[in-house]
């Protein structure tokens, strides 16, 4: 797959705007400010095809990027407390519509900030994907913020936090700053398409 051959296609802000799926999709989900857009940029080898912000809650739409004959999908973050209830409700409806619209989702990357315990939202998301039969990989972002001992401790603890949702699942530490783990994510993408 030629990751340089990428183009931003479209974004949708409401469930009613979502178009039918006509290509295999790889989606990226996680709480607000976990680093979804930064990770997508690293995987694609681009600096800013996916818009990045230091403020949580900036990705408020479902954003589609086409690479060859697949789509990468940047989903809005969840769990950000400082947005109105109406906005949270719109996000929830949009996410539910995305996942329940018969899409050809080959892989979901569930991003969790490695520095913190998995949240109730993270566990709920994994439970939802498990019930929907959507294959997923857990990516522990911001791994560059921890030293080797802290990294080893978090890797040991995360499996306990995720419980049954960690069984047989690949867990990949990732740093958007260092970017060395992007190849591992590309490998997961390509294997999911076989």
C-alpha positions as CSV (number, residue, x, y, z in Angstrom):
1,X,0.0,0.0,0.0
2,X,1.3,3.4,-0.9
3,X,0.7,5.7,2.1
4,X,2.0,8.7,0.2
5,X,-1.0,8.2,-2.1
6,X,-3.4,9.7,0.5
7,X,-6.1,12.3,0.1
8,X,-8.6,13.9,2.5
9,X,-12.0,13.0,1.1
10,X,-14.8,14.3,3.3
11,X,-16.1,14.9,6.8
12,X,-19.5,14.5,8.3
13,X,-20.8,16.2,11.5
14,X,-24.2,14.5,11.8
15,X,-25.5,10.9,11.5
16,X,-27.8,11.9,8.6
17,X,-24.8,13.1,6.5
18,X,-22.9,9.8,6.7
19,X,-22.7,8.2,3.3
20,X,-22.8,4.4,2.7
21,X,-19.5,2.5,2.9
22,X,-18.1,1.3,-0.4
23,X,-14.5,0.5,0.6
24,X,-12.8,-1.3,3.5
25,X,-12.3,1.1,6.5
26,X,-9.7,1.4,9.2
27,X,-11.0,3.6,12.1
28,X,-9.3,5.4,14.9
29,X,-11.1,6.0,18.2
30,X,-10.4,7.1,21.7
31,X,-11.0,9.9,24.1
32,X,-10.5,13.5,23.3
33,X,-6.9,14.6,23.1
34,X,-5.5,11.0,23.1
35,X,-3.6,11.7,19.8
36,X,-5.8,10.2,17.0
37,X,-5.0,12.9,14.5
38,X,-1.2,12.9,15.3
39,X,-1.1,9.1,15.0
40,X,-2.9,9.2,11.6
41,X,-0.4,11.8,10.4
42,X,2.5,9.5,11.5
43,X,1.1,6.4,9.9
44,X,0.6,8.4,6.6
45,X,4.1,10.0,6.9
46,X,2.5,13.5,6.7
47,X,2.8,16.4,9.1
48,X,-0.7,17.8,8.9
49,X,-3.2,15.9,6.7
50,X,-5.2,15.3,9.9
51,X,-5.8,18.5,11.9
52,X,-4.1,18.4,15.3
53,X,-4.8,20.6,18.3
54,X,-3.5,20.8,21.8
55,X,-7.1,21.5,23.0
56,X,-9.4,18.5,23.6
57,X,-12.5,18.1,21.5
58,X,-11.3,19.6,18.3
59,X,-12.2,16.6,16.1
60,X,-16.0,17.0,16.1
61,X,-16.6,15.2,12.7
62,X,-16.0,11.8,11.2
63,X,-13.1,12.5,8.8
64,X,-12.4,10.2,5.9
65,X,-9.0,9.8,4.2
66,X,-8.5,7.6,1.2
67,X,-5.3,5.6,0.7
68,X,-5.4,3.5,-2.5
69,X,-8.5,1.3,-2.1
70,X,-9.2,1.8,1.6
71,X,-10.3,4.6,3.9
72,X,-8.8,5.7,7.2
73,X,-11.4,7.2,9.5
74,X,-10.7,9.7,12.2
75,X,-13.6,9.5,14.7
76,X,-14.5,12.3,17.2
77,X,-13.0,11.9,20.6
78,X,-15.3,11.0,23.6
79,X,-15.3,11.9,27.2
80,X,-14.4,15.6,27.1
81,X,-16.3,17.2,30.0
82,X,-16.2,20.8,28.8
83,X,-18.7,20.5,26.0
84,X,-22.4,21.1,26.2
85,X,-24.7,18.1,26.6
86,X,-26.2,18.7,23.1
87,X,-22.7,18.4,21.6
88,X,-22.1,15.1,23.6
89,X,-25.4,13.8,22.4
90,X,-24.6,14.7,18.7
91,X,-21.2,12.9,19.0
92,X,-22.8,9.8,20.6
93,X,-25.4,9.7,17.8
94,X,-22.7,10.2,15.1
95,X,-20.5,7.4,16.5
96,X,-23.4,5.0,16.9
97,X,-24.5,5.7,13.3
98,X,-21.0,5.2,12.0
99,X,-20.6,1.8,13.7
100,X,-24.1,0.5,13.0
101,X,-24.4,1.5,9.4
102,X,-23.2,-1.8,7.9
103,X,-19.7,-0.5,7.1
104,X,-16.8,-2.7,6.1
105,X,-14.7,-2.0,9.1
106,X,-11.5,-4.2,8.9
107,X,-9.8,-2.8,12.0
108,X,-10.5,-0.3,14.8
109,X,-7.5,1.2,16.6
110,X,-8.6,2.0,20.1
111,X,-6.2,4.6,21.5
112,X,-5.6,5.0,25.2
113,X,-3.2,7.5,26.8
114,X,-0.4,5.3,28.2
115,X,0.2,7.7,31.1
116,X,-3.2,7.0,32.6
117,X,-5.5,4.1,33.5
118,X,-8.0,3.1,30.9
119,X,-11.2,5.0,31.4
120,X,-14.7,3.7,31.7
121,X,-15.3,5.2,28.2
122,X,-12.4,3.2,26.8
123,X,-13.7,-0.1,28.3
124,X,-17.2,0.7,27.0
125,X,-15.8,1.3,23.6
126,X,-14.0,-2.1,23.6
127,X,-17.1,-3.8,24.9
128,X,-19.2,-2.2,22.1
129,X,-16.7,-3.3,19.4
130,X,-16.5,-6.8,20.8
131,X,-20.3,-7.1,20.8
132,X,-20.4,-5.7,17.2
133,X,-17.7,-8.2,16.1
134,X,-15.3,-5.4,15.0
135,X,-11.7,-6.5,15.2
136,X,-9.6,-4.0,17.2
137,X,-6.0,-3.2,18.3
138,X,-5.2,-1.2,21.4
139,X,-2.6,1.6,20.9
140,X,-1.1,3.2,24.0
141,X,-0.3,6.7,22.9
142,X,2.2,9.2,24.3
143,X,4.7,6.4,25.2
144,X,7.6,8.9,24.9
145,X,6.3,10.6,28.1
146,X,7.3,7.6,30.2
147,X,10.7,6.1,31.1
148,X,11.5,2.4,30.6
149,X,10.4,1.3,34.0
150,X,7.1,3.3,33.8
151,X,6.5,1.8,30.4
152,X,7.0,-1.7,31.6
153,X,4.7,-1.1,34.6
154,X,1.9,0.3,32.4
155,X,2.2,-2.6,29.9
156,X,1.8,-5.0,32.8
157,X,-1.2,-3.1,34.3
158,X,-3.1,-2.3,31.1
159,X,-4.0,-6.0,30.6
160,X,-5.6,-6.1,34.0
161,X,-7.5,-2.8,33.4
162,X,-8.8,-4.1,30.1
163,X,-9.7,-7.5,31.5
164,X,-11.4,-9.8,29.0
165,X,-11.0,-7.2,26.3
166,X,-7.2,-7.7,26.3
167,X,-7.4,-11.4,25.6
168,X,-5.6,-12.2,22.3
169,X,-5.5,-8.5,21.4
170,X,-2.4,-6.8,20.2
171,X,-1.3,-3.8,22.4
172,X,1.1,-1.4,20.7
173,X,2.9,1.4,22.6
174,X,3.1,4.5,20.3
175,X,4.8,7.9,20.3
176,X,3.7,10.5,17.7
177,X,6.9,12.4,18.5
178,X,9.3,9.5,17.8
179,X,7.1,7.8,15.2
180,X,9.1,4.6,15.2
181,X,6.0,2.5,15.9
182,X,4.2,3.7,12.8
183,X,5.5,0.6,10.9
184,X,3.8,-1.7,13.4
185,X,0.5,0.0,12.8
186,X,0.9,-0.1,9.0
187,X,1.5,-3.9,9.4
188,X,-1.7,-4.3,11.4
189,X,-3.6,-2.4,8.7
190,X,-2.2,-4.4,5.9
191,X,-2.8,-7.7,7.7
192,X,-6.4,-6.7,8.4
193,X,-7.0,-6.3,4.7
194,X,-5.8,-9.9,3.8
